[in-house]
Amino acid sequence: MPAGWVTFLQMVPWTEVIKNAPKVAEGAVKLWNTVSKKNVAGQADAQVAVIDEQSELEVQAERLARAEAQVLVLQEEMLQSTQVIKELAAQNAQLVKQVEVNRKAVAVLGVVVALLAVGLVTQAVALFAV
């Protein structure tokens, strides 16, 4: 099972992933900034100032108020979603960096193990040759 993971991890183009991680984080930040600024100033203007006493206008005003409330709820959910996306992008960038560090450490350990194995075989051959 571990060999399957190693094969899978070797197929990942880590240089491309690491190279693009800052772009992903930057895109998430831009998305967050765009969404958080959008329609924040205009929310106060969108509310009904005066409702006429006519029944048709009251019904329309009530429907409009419900629609505005739904829009505000959706905007809040969108802001929360973009915050999560921003955090996930930052975590992804950190994860990619750590995976790259781990990949290099495994490569170094592999070389060390190979050198130790060569040394052990050399010692065994020297011991039995005598």
N, CA, C and O atoms as a GROMACS GRO file, in nm:
protein
  520
    1MET      N    1   0.081  -0.121   0.000
    1MET     CA    2   0.000   0.000   0.000
    1MET      C    3   0.085   0.127   0.000
    1MET      O    4   0.056   0.219  -0.076
    2PRO      N    5   0.191   0.135   0.084
    2PRO     CA    6   0.272   0.256   0.082
    2PRO      C    7   0.338   0.278  -0.054
    2PRO      O    8   0.358   0.393  -0.094
    3ALA      N    9   0.373   0.171  -0.125
    3ALA     CA   10   0.436   0.187  -0.256
    3ALA      C   11   0.342   0.256  -0.353
    3ALA      O   12   0.387   0.332  -0.438
    4GLY      N   13   0.212   0.230  -0.340
    4GLY     CA   14   0.114   0.296  -0.426
    4GLY      C   15   0.112   0.446  -0.403
    4GLY      O   16   0.101   0.525  -0.497
    5TRP      N   17   0.122   0.485  -0.277
    5TRP     CA   18   0.125   0.629  -0.244
    5TRP      C   19   0.251   0.694  -0.298
    5TRP      O   20   0.247   0.804  -0.351
    6VAL      N   21   0.363   0.623  -0.284
    6VAL     CA   22   0.488   0.679  -0.332
    6VAL      C   23   0.481   0.698  -0.483
    6VAL      O   24   0.524   0.802  -0.535
    7THR      N   25   0.427   0.600  -0.553
    7THR     CA   26   0.412   0.611  -0.698
    7THR      C   27   0.321   0.727  -0.734
    7THR      O   28   0.350   0.806  -0.823
    8PHE      N   29   0.210   0.738  -0.662
    8PHE     CA   30   0.117   0.847  -0.686
    8PHE      C   31   0.184   0.983  -0.662
    8PHE      O   32   0.170   1.074  -0.743
    9LEU      N   33   0.257   0.995  -0.551
    9LEU     CA   34   0.322   1.122  -0.519
    9LEU      C   35   0.434   1.155  -0.618
    9LEU      O   36   0.462   1.272  -0.642
   10GLN      N   37   0.497   1.054  -0.675
   10GLN     CA   38   0.600   1.079  -0.774
   10GLN      C   39   0.541   1.130  -0.905
   10GLN      O   40   0.609   1.199  -0.981
   11MET      N   41   0.415   1.096  -0.933
   11MET     CA   42   0.352   1.140  -1.056
   11MET      C   43   0.306   1.285  -1.049
   11MET      O   44   0.281   1.346  -1.153
   12VAL      N   45   0.296   1.340  -0.930
   12VAL     CA   46   0.250   1.479  -0.915
   12VAL      C   47   0.362   1.572  -0.957
   12VAL      O   48   0.476   1.558  -0.910
   13PRO      N   49   0.333   1.669  -1.044
   13PRO     CA   50   0.436   1.766  -1.085
   13PRO      C   51   0.456   1.871  -0.974
   13PRO      O   52   0.397   1.979  -0.979
   14TRP      N   53   0.538   1.838  -0.875
   14TRP     CA   54   0.551   1.921  -0.756
   14TRP      C   55   0.604   2.060  -0.787
   14TRP      O   56   0.566   2.157  -0.722
   15THR      N   57   0.690   2.070  -0.885
   15THR     CA   58   0.741   2.204  -0.917
   15THR      C   59   0.629   2.294  -0.967
   15THR      O   60   0.624   2.412  -0.934
   16GLU      N   61   0.537   2.238  -1.047
   16GLU     CA   62   0.423   2.315  -1.096
   16GLU      C   63   0.327   2.348  -0.983
   16GLU      O   64   0.275   2.460  -0.975
   17VAL      N   65   0.304   2.252  -0.895
   17VAL     CA   66   0.213   2.275  -0.782
   17VAL      C   67   0.268   2.385  -0.693
   17VAL      O   68   0.194   2.475  -0.653
   18ILE      N   69   0.395   2.377  -0.662
   18ILE     CA   70   0.456   2.477  -0.575
   18ILE      C   71   0.461   2.613  -0.644
   18ILE      O   72   0.439   2.716  -0.582
   19LYS      N   73   0.489   2.611  -0.773
   19LYS     CA   74   0.496   2.736  -0.848
   19LYS      C   75   0.359   2.805  -0.852
   19LYS      O   76   0.352   2.928  -0.847
   20ASN      N   77   0.251   2.728  -0.860
   20ASN     CA   78   0.116   2.785  -0.872
   20ASN      C   79   0.047   2.808  -0.738
   20ASN      O   80  -0.057   2.874  -0.735
   21ALA      N   81   0.101   2.758  -0.628
   21ALA     CA   82   0.037   2.775  -0.497
   21ALA      C   83   0.020   2.922  -0.460
   21ALA      O   84  -0.087   2.959  -0.411
   22PRO      N   85   0.120   3.008  -0.482
   22PRO     CA   86   0.096   3.150  -0.450
   22PRO      C   87  -0.013   3.213  -0.536
   22PRO      O   88  -0.085   3.301  -0.490
   23LYS      N   89  -0.024   3.168  -0.661
   23LYS     CA   90  -0.130   3.221  -0.748
   23LYS      C   91  -0.267   3.183  -0.695
   23LYS      O   92  -0.360   3.264  -0.699
   24VAL      N   93  -0.280   3.060  -0.645
   24VAL     CA   94  -0.408   3.016  -0.589
   24VAL      C   95  -0.441   3.098  -0.466
   24VAL      O   96  -0.555   3.143  -0.451
   25ALA      N   97  -0.343   3.118  -0.378
   25ALA     CA   98  -0.366   3.198  -0.258
   25ALA      C   99  -0.401   3.342  -0.294
   25ALA      O  100  -0.489   3.402  -0.234
   26GLU      N  101  -0.331   3.398  -0.393
   26GLU     CA  102  -0.357   3.535  -0.436
   26GLU      C  103  -0.497   3.547  -0.497
   26GLU      O  104  -0.566   3.646  -0.474
   27GLY      N  105  -0.537   3.448  -0.574
   27GLY     CA  106  -0.672   3.449  -0.632
   27GLY      C  107  -0.779   3.443  -0.525
   27GLY      O  108  -0.882   3.509  -0.537
   28ALA      N  109  -0.755   3.364  -0.421
   28ALA     CA  110  -0.852   3.356  -0.311
   28ALA      C  111  -0.862   3.490  -0.239
   28ALA      O  112  -0.971   3.532  -0.201
   29VAL      N  113  -0.749   3.556  -0.221
   29VAL     CA  114  -0.750   3.687  -0.155
   29VAL      C  115  -0.826   3.788  -0.241
   29VAL      O  116  -0.906   3.866  -0.189
   30LYS      N  117  -0.802   3.787  -0.372
   30LYS     CA  118  -0.874   3.878  -0.462
   30LYS      C  119  -1.023   3.851  -0.458
   30LYS      O  120  -1.104   3.944  -0.454
   31LEU      N  121  -1.062   3.723  -0.459
   31LEU     CA  122  -1.203   3.687  -0.451
   31LEU      C  123  -1.264   3.739  -0.321
   31LEU      O  124  -1.372   3.797  -0.321
   32TRP      N  125  -1.193   3.718  -0.212
   32TRP     CA  126  -1.243   3.764  -0.082
   32TRP      C  127  -1.259   3.916  -0.082
   32TRP      O  128  -1.362   3.966  -0.038
   33ASN      N  129  -1.160   3.988  -0.132
   33ASN     CA  130  -1.168   4.135  -0.134
   33ASN      C  131  -1.282   4.183  -0.222
   33ASN      O  132  -1.352   4.278  -0.187
   34THR      N  133  -1.302   4.120  -0.337
   34THR     CA  134  -1.408   4.161  -0.428
   34THR      C  135  -1.545   4.137  -0.367
   34THR      O  136  -1.632   4.224  -0.371
   35VAL      N  137  -1.564   4.018  -0.311
   35VAL     CA  138  -1.695   3.983  -0.258
   35VAL      C  139  -1.726   4.062  -0.132
   35VAL      O  140  -1.840   4.103  -0.112
   36SER      N  141  -1.628   4.084  -0.047
   36SER     CA  142  -1.655   4.153   0.078
   36SER      C  143  -1.687   4.300   0.057
   36SER      O  144  -1.759   4.359   0.137
   37LYS      N  145  -1.636   4.362  -0.050
   37LYS     CA  146  -1.662   4.502  -0.077
   37LYS      C  147  -1.791   4.522  -0.156
   37LYS      O  148  -1.851   4.630  -0.153
   38LYS      N  149  -1.832   4.419  -0.226
   38LYS     CA  150  -1.946   4.432  -0.318
   38LYS      C  151  -2.077   4.445  -0.240
   38LYS      O  152  -2.106   4.366  -0.150
   39ASN      N  153  -2.153   4.544  -0.275
   39ASN     CA  154  -2.288   4.567  -0.223
   39ASN      C  155  -2.294   4.596  -0.074
   39ASN      O  156  -2.404   4.601  -0.019
   40VAL      N  157  -2.183   4.616  -0.007
   40VAL     CA  158  -2.188   4.649   0.136
   40VAL      C  159  -2.241   4.791   0.152
   40VAL      O  160  -2.324   4.817   0.239
   41ALA      N  161  -2.192   4.882   0.069
   41ALA     CA  162  -2.236   5.022   0.079
   41ALA      C  163  -2.378   5.039   0.029
   41ALA      O  164  -2.451   5.125   0.079
   42GLY      N  165  -2.420   4.959  -0.067
   42GLY     CA  166  -2.552   4.977  -0.126
   42GLY      C  167  -2.665   4.909  -0.051
   42GLY      O  168  -2.780   4.922  -0.092
   43GLN      N  169  -2.637   4.837   0.055
   43GLN     CA  170  -2.742   4.766   0.127
   43GLN      C  171  -2.839   4.861   0.194
   43GLN      O  172  -2.959   4.833   0.198
   44ALA      N  173  -2.791   4.972   0.246
   44ALA     CA  174  -2.880   5.067   0.313
   44ALA      C  175  -2.972   5.133   0.212
   44ALA      O  176  -3.088   5.162   0.244
   45ASP      N  177  -2.923   5.158   0.090
   45ASP     CA  178  -3.005   5.222  -0.012
   45ASP      C  179  -3.115   5.130  -0.065
   45ASP      O  180  -3.215   5.177  -0.118
   46ALA      N  181  -3.096   4.999  -0.050
   46ALA     CA  182  -3.190   4.903  -0.107
   46ALA      C  183  -3.317   4.888  -0.025
   46ALA      O  184  -3.412   4.827  -0.073
   47GLN      N  185  -3.322   4.940   0.097
   47GLN     CA  186  -3.439   4.923   0.183
   47GLN      C  187  -3.548   5.022   0.143
   47GLN      O  188  -3.520   5.130   0.092
   48VAL      N  189  -3.671   4.983   0.167
   48VAL     CA  190  -3.786   5.067   0.131
   48VAL      C  191  -3.796   5.180   0.231
   48VAL      O  192  -3.798   5.156   0.352
   49ALA      N  193  -3.804   5.306   0.183
   49ALA     CA  194  -3.811   5.422   0.271
   49ALA      C  195  -3.953   5.448   0.318
   49ALA      O  196  -3.978   5.468   0.436
   50VAL      N  197  -4.044   5.448   0.225
   50VAL     CA  198  -4.183   5.480   0.260
   50VAL      C  199  -4.275   5.379   0.192
   50VAL      O  200  -4.260   5.351   0.072
   51ILE      N  201  -4.368   5.324   0.267
   51ILE     CA  202  -4.464   5.229   0.210
   51ILE      C  203  -4.600   5.298   0.202
   51ILE      O  204  -4.652   5.349   0.302
   52ASP      N  205  -4.653   5.299   0.085
   52ASP     CA  206  -4.784   5.361   0.065
   52ASP      C  207  -4.890   5.276   0.134
   52ASP      O  208  -4.869   5.156   0.155
   53GLU      N  209  -5.001   5.335   0.168
   53GLU     CA  210  -5.105   5.265   0.242
   53GLU      C  211  -5.192   5.180   0.152
   53GLU      O  212  -5.275   5.104   0.203
   54GLN      N  213  -5.178   5.188   0.027
   54GLN     CA  214  -5.259   5.107  -0.062
   54GLN      C  215  -5.220   4.961  -0.048
   54GLN      O  216  -5.103   4.929  -0.034
   55SER      N  217  -5.318   4.873  -0.053
   55SER     CA  218  -5.294   4.730  -0.028
   55SER      C  219  -5.198   4.668  -0.129
   55SER      O  220  -5.115   4.586  -0.093
   56GLU      N  221  -5.209   4.706  -0.254
   56GLU     CA  222  -5.119   4.651  -0.355
   56GLU      C  223  -4.975   4.689  -0.327
   56GLU      O  224  -4.885   4.606  -0.340
   57LEU      N  225  -4.952   4.813  -0.290
   57LEU     CA  226  -4.818   4.857  -0.257
   57LEU      C  227  -4.766   4.791  -0.130
   57LEU      O  228  -4.647   4.763  -0.119
   58GLU      N  229  -4.856   4.767  -0.034
   58GLU     CA  230  -4.815   4.698   0.089
   58GLU      C  231  -4.769   4.557   0.060
   58GLU      O  232  -4.669   4.510   0.114
   59VAL      N  233  -4.843   4.489  -0.026
   59VAL     CA  234  -4.807   4.352  -0.063
   59VAL      C  235  -4.673   4.351  -0.136
   59VAL      O  236  -4.586   4.268  -0.108
   60GLN      N  237  -4.656   4.445  -0.227
   60GLN     CA  238  -4.530   4.453  -0.301
   60GLN      C  239  -4.414   4.487  -0.207
   60GLN      O  240  -4.304   4.433  -0.220
   61ALA      N  241  -4.441   4.577  -0.113
   61ALA     CA  242  -4.337   4.614  -0.018
   61ALA      C  243  -4.299   4.496   0.071
   61ALA      O  244  -4.182   4.476   0.102
   62GLU      N  245  -4.398   4.420   0.111
   62GLU     CA  246  -4.370   4.302   0.195
   62GLU      C  247  -4.288   4.199   0.117
   62GLU      O  248  -4.193   4.142   0.170
   63ARG      N  249  -4.326   4.178  -0.008
   63ARG     CA  250  -4.250   4.085  -0.092
   63ARG      C  251  -4.108   4.135  -0.114
   63ARG      O  252  -4.012   4.057  -0.112
   64LEU      N  253  -4.095   4.266  -0.134
   64LEU     CA  254  -3.962   4.323  -0.153
   64LEU      C  255  -3.878   4.308  -0.027
   64LEU      O  256  -3.759   4.277  -0.034
   65ALA      N  257  -3.938   4.331   0.087
   65ALA     CA  258  -3.865   4.319   0.213
   65ALA      C  259  -3.817   4.175   0.234
   65ALA      O  260  -3.705   4.152   0.278
   66ARG      N  261  -3.904   4.079   0.203
   66ARG     CA  262  -3.863   3.938   0.215
   66ARG      C  263  -3.750   3.906   0.118
   66ARG      O  264  -3.655   3.835   0.153
   67ALA      N  265  -3.761   3.959  -0.004
   67ALA     CA  266  -3.656   3.934  -0.103
   67ALA      C  267  -3.524   3.996  -0.059
   67ALA      O  268  -3.418   3.934  -0.073
   68GLU      N  269  -3.529   4.117  -0.004
   68GLU     CA  270  -3.408   4.182   0.046
   68GLU      C  271  -3.347   4.105   0.161
   68GLU      O  272  -3.225   4.092   0.171
   69ALA      N  273  -3.432   4.053   0.249
   69ALA     CA  274  -3.381   3.973   0.361
   69ALA      C  275  -3.311   3.848   0.310
   69ALA      O  276  -3.206   3.809   0.361
   70GLN      N  277  -3.370   3.786   0.209
   70GLN     CA  278  -3.308   3.667   0.151
   70GLN      C  279  -3.176   3.702   0.084
   70GLN      O  280  -3.079   3.627   0.093
   71VAL      N  281  -3.173   3.817   0.016
   71VAL     CA  282  -3.048   3.860  -0.049
   71VAL      C  283  -2.940   3.883   0.057
   71VAL      O  284  -2.825   3.843   0.039
   72LEU      N  285  -2.976   3.947   0.167
   72LEU     CA  286  -2.878   3.972   0.274
   72LEU      C  287  -2.825   3.840   0.332
   72LEU      O  288  -2.706   3.827   0.360
   73VAL      N  289  -2.915   3.744   0.350
   73VAL     CA  290  -2.872   3.613   0.401
   73VAL      C  291  -2.777   3.547   0.301
   73VAL      O  292  -2.674   3.492   0.340
   74LEU      N  293  -2.812   3.553   0.173
   74LEU     CA  294  -2.727   3.493   0.070
   74LEU      C  295  -2.591   3.563   0.060
   74LEU      O  296  -2.489   3.498   0.041
   75GLN      N  297  -2.591   3.695   0.074
   75GLN     CA  298  -2.465   3.768   0.071
   75GLN      C  299  -2.377   3.728   0.190
   75GLN      O  300  -2.256   3.711   0.175
   76GLU      N  301  -2.438   3.713   0.306
   76GLU     CA  302  -2.361   3.671   0.424
   76GLU      C  303  -2.303   3.531   0.404
   76GLU      O  304  -2.188   3.505   0.437
   77GLU      N  305  -2.384   3.442   0.349
   77GLU     CA  306  -2.334   3.307   0.322
   77GLU      C  307  -2.222   3.311   0.219
   77GLU      O  308  -2.124   3.236   0.231
   78MET      N  309  -2.234   3.396   0.119
   78MET     CA  310  -2.130   3.409   0.017
   78MET      C  311  -2.001   3.461   0.081
   78MET      O  312  -1.892   3.412   0.049
   79LEU      N  313  -2.012   3.559   0.169
   79LEU     CA  314  -1.893   3.611   0.237
   79LEU      C  315  -1.826   3.502   0.321
   79LEU      O  316  -1.704   3.490   0.322
   80GLN      N  317  -1.907   3.425   0.390
   80GLN     CA  318  -1.851   3.316   0.470
   80GLN      C  319  -1.785   3.212   0.381
   80GLN      O  320  -1.679   3.160   0.414
   81SER      N  321  -1.847   3.182   0.268
   81SER     CA  322  -1.790   3.084   0.176
   81SER      C  323  -1.657   3.132   0.119
   81SER      O  324  -1.561   3.055   0.109
   82THR      N  325  -1.651   3.259   0.081
   82THR     CA  326  -1.526   3.309   0.026
   82THR      C  327  -1.417   3.314   0.133
   82THR      O  328  -1.299   3.295   0.102
   83GLN      N  329  -1.455   3.339   0.258
   83GLN     CA  330  -1.356   3.335   0.367
   83GLN      C  331  -1.301   3.193   0.382
   83GLN      O  332  -1.181   3.174   0.401
   84VAL      N  333  -1.390   3.095   0.374
   84VAL     CA  334  -1.345   2.955   0.383
   84VAL      C  335  -1.254   2.922   0.266
   84VAL      O  336  -1.152   2.855   0.283
   85ILE      N  337  -1.289   2.968   0.146
   85ILE     CA  338  -1.206   2.943   0.028
   85ILE      C  339  -1.068   3.006   0.048
   85ILE      O  340  -0.966   2.945   0.015
   86LYS      N  341  -1.066   3.127   0.100
   86LYS     CA  342  -0.939   3.196   0.125
   86LYS      C  343  -0.854   3.117   0.224
   86LYS      O  344  -0.734   3.098   0.202
   87GLU      N  345  -0.916   3.070   0.331
   87GLU     CA  346  -0.842   2.994   0.432
   87GLU      C  347  -0.794   2.861   0.375
   87GLU      O  348  -0.682   2.818   0.403
   88LEU      N  349  -0.878   2.796   0.295
   88LEU     CA  350  -0.839   2.669   0.234
   88LEU      C  351  -0.723   2.688   0.136
   88LEU      O  352  -0.633   2.605   0.130
   89ALA      N  353  -0.724   2.797   0.062
   89ALA     CA  354  -0.614   2.824  -0.031
   89ALA      C  355  -0.484   2.846   0.045
   89ALA      O  356  -0.379   2.798   0.003
   90ALA      N  357  -0.492   2.918   0.156
   90ALA     CA  358  -0.371   2.939   0.237
   90ALA      C  359  -0.322   2.808   0.296
   90ALA      O  360  -0.202   2.780   0.296
   91GLN      N  361  -0.415   2.727   0.345
   91GLN     CA  362  -0.376   2.597   0.400
   91GLN      C  363  -0.320   2.507   0.291
   91GLN      O  364  -0.225   2.432   0.315
   92ASN      N  365  -0.377   2.514   0.172
   92ASN     CA  366  -0.326   2.435   0.060
   92ASN      C  367  -0.183   2.473   0.027
   92ASN      O  368  -0.099   2.387   0.001
   93ALA      N  369  -0.156   2.603   0.027
   93ALA     CA  370  -0.020   2.648  -0.001
   93ALA      C  371   0.077   2.596   0.104
   93ALA      O  372   0.188   2.552   0.071
   94GLN      N  373   0.036   2.600   0.230
   94GLN     CA  374   0.122   2.548   0.337
   94GLN      C  375   0.141   2.397   0.323
   94GLN      O  376   0.251   2.345   0.343
   95LEU      N  377   0.034   2.328   0.288
   95LEU     CA  378   0.041   2.183   0.271
   95LEU      C  379   0.136   2.146   0.157
   95LEU      O  380   0.215   2.052   0.169
   96VAL      N  381   0.127   2.219   0.048
   96VAL     CA  382   0.215   2.191  -0.066
   96VAL      C  383   0.361   2.212  -0.027
   96VAL      O  384   0.447   2.132  -0.064
   97LYS      N  385   0.388   2.319   0.047
   97LYS     CA  386   0.525   2.343   0.091
   97LYS      C  387   0.574   2.230   0.182
   97LYS      O  388   0.688   2.186   0.169
   98GLN      N  389   0.489   2.184   0.273
   98GLN     CA  390   0.529   2.077   0.364
   98GLN      C  391   0.550   1.946   0.290
   98GLN      O  392   0.642   1.870   0.322
   99VAL      N  393   0.464   1.919   0.192
   99VAL     CA  394   0.481   1.796   0.113
   99VAL      C  395   0.612   1.801   0.037
   99VAL      O  396   0.681   1.699   0.026
  100GLU      N  397   0.648   1.916  -0.015
  100GLU     CA  398   0.775   1.929  -0.087
  100GLU      C  399   0.892   1.906   0.008
  100GLU      O  400   0.989   1.840  -0.028
  101VAL      N  401   0.884   1.961   0.129
  101VAL     CA  402   0.989   1.939   0.229
  101VAL      C  403   0.998   1.791   0.262
  101VAL      O  404   1.107   1.735   0.270
  102ASN      N  405   0.882   1.726   0.280
  102ASN     CA  406   0.882   1.582   0.311
  102ASN      C  407   0.938   1.500   0.195
  102ASN      O  408   1.009   1.402   0.216
  103ARG      N  409   0.905   1.541   0.072
  103ARG     CA  410   0.956   1.468  -0.045
  103ARG      C  411   1.109   1.474  -0.049
  103ARG      O  412   1.176   1.374  -0.076
  104LYS      N  413   1.163   1.593  -0.022
  104LYS     CA  414   1.309   1.607  -0.023
  104LYS      C  415   1.371   1.527   0.091
  104LYS      O  416   1.477   1.466   0.073
  105ALA      N  417   1.307   1.526   0.207
  105ALA     CA  418   1.359   1.449   0.321
  105ALA      C  419   1.359   1.300   0.290
  105ALA      O  420   1.454   1.230   0.325
  106VAL      N  421   1.254   1.252   0.225
  106VAL     CA  422   1.248   1.110   0.189
  106VAL      C  423   1.357   1.077   0.088
  106VAL      O  424   1.417   0.970   0.095
  107ALA      N  425   1.383   1.167  -0.005
  107ALA     CA  426   1.489   1.142  -0.103
  107ALA      C  427   1.625   1.135  -0.033
  107ALA      O  428   1.707   1.048  -0.065
  108VAL      N  429   1.649   1.226   0.060
  108VAL     CA  430   1.776   1.224   0.134
  108VAL      C  431   1.787   1.095   0.216
  108VAL      O  432   1.892   1.031   0.218
  109LEU      N  433   1.678   1.059   0.283
  109LEU     CA  434   1.681   0.935   0.362
  109LEU      C  435   1.704   0.813   0.271
  109LEU      O  436   1.772   0.718   0.311
  110GLY      N  437   1.648   0.815   0.153
  110GLY     CA  438   1.670   0.704   0.060
  110GLY      C  439   1.817   0.692   0.021
  110GLY      O  440   1.870   0.581   0.014
  111VAL      N  441   1.881   0.805  -0.002
  111VAL     CA  442   2.024   0.803  -0.036
  111VAL      C  443   2.105   0.752   0.083
  111VAL      O  444   2.196   0.671   0.066
  112VAL      N  445   2.071   0.797   0.203
  112VAL     CA  446   2.143   0.753   0.323
  112VAL      C  447   2.126   0.603   0.343
  112VAL      O  448   2.224   0.534   0.372
  113VAL      N  449   2.005   0.553   0.327
  113VAL     CA  450   1.981   0.409   0.342
  113VAL      C  451   2.058   0.331   0.236
  113VAL      O  452   2.114   0.225   0.265
  114ALA      N  453   2.060   0.381   0.113
  114ALA     CA  454   2.134   0.313   0.007
  114ALA      C  455   2.283   0.309   0.039
  114ALA      O  456   2.348   0.206   0.020
  115LEU      N  457   2.338   0.420   0.088
  115LEU     CA  458   2.480   0.423   0.125
  115LEU      C  459   2.509   0.328   0.240
  115LEU      O  460   2.611   0.259   0.241
  116LEU      N  461   2.420   0.324   0.338
  116LEU     CA  462   2.438   0.230   0.449
  116LEU      C  463   2.429   0.086   0.401
  116LEU      O  464   2.504   0.000   0.449
  117ALA      N  465   2.339   0.058   0.308
  117ALA     CA  466   2.327  -0.078   0.255
  117ALA      C  467   2.454  -0.117   0.179
  117ALA      O  468   2.503  -0.229   0.192
  118VAL      N  469   2.507  -0.024   0.100
  118VAL     CA  470   2.632  -0.051   0.028
  118VAL      C  471   2.745  -0.076   0.127
  118VAL      O  472   2.825  -0.168   0.108
  119GLY      N  473   2.752   0.004   0.232
  119GLY     CA  474   2.856  -0.015   0.333
  119GLY      C  475   2.842  -0.148   0.404
  119GLY      O  476   2.942  -0.215   0.430
  120LEU      N  477   2.718  -0.187   0.434
  120LEU     CA  478   2.694  -0.315   0.501
  120LEU      C  479   2.732  -0.431   0.410
  120LEU      O  480   2.793  -0.528   0.456
  121VAL      N  481   2.698  -0.423   0.283
  121VAL     CA  482   2.734  -0.530   0.189
  121VAL      C  483   2.886  -0.536   0.174
  121VAL      O  484   2.943  -0.645   0.168
  122THR      N  485   2.951  -0.421   0.168
  122THR     CA  486   3.098  -0.418   0.158
  122THR      C  487   3.162  -0.483   0.279
  122THR      O  488   3.258  -0.559   0.266
  123GLN      N  489   3.109  -0.453   0.397
  123GLN     CA  490   3.163  -0.513   0.520
  123GLN      C  491   3.140  -0.664   0.522
  123GLN      O  492   3.227  -0.741   0.563
  124ALA      N  493   3.021  -0.706   0.475
  124ALA     CA  494   2.992  -0.849   0.473
  124ALA      C  495   3.082  -0.922   0.375
  124ALA      O  496   3.130  -1.032   0.405
  125VAL      N  497   3.106  -0.863   0.260
  125VAL     CA  498   3.195  -0.925   0.160
  125VAL      C  499   3.337  -0.930   0.216
  125VAL      O  500   3.405  -1.032   0.201
  126ALA      N  501   3.381  -0.825   0.277
  126ALA     CA  502   3.515  -0.822   0.335
  126ALA      C  503   3.529  -0.924   0.447
  126ALA      O  504   3.636  -0.984   0.461
  127LEU      N  505   3.427  -0.944   0.524
  127LEU     CA  506   3.430  -1.040   0.635
  127LEU      C  507   3.435  -1.183   0.584
  127LEU      O  508   3.509  -1.266   0.638
  128PHE      N  509   3.357  -1.212   0.481
  128PHE     CA  510   3.355  -1.349   0.428
  128PHE      C  511   3.473  -1.377   0.334
  128PHE      O  512   3.507  -1.493   0.310
  129ALA      N  513   3.536  -1.273   0.281
  129ALA     CA  514   3.648  -1.293   0.192
  129ALA      C  515   3.772  -1.337   0.269
  129ALA      O  516   3.863  -1.398   0.213
  130VAL      N  517   3.775  -1.307   0.397
  130VAL     CA  518   3.894  -1.342   0.476
  130VAL      C  519   3.895  -1.482   0.515
  130VAL      O  520   3.988  -1.526   0.582
   0.00000   0.00000   0.00000
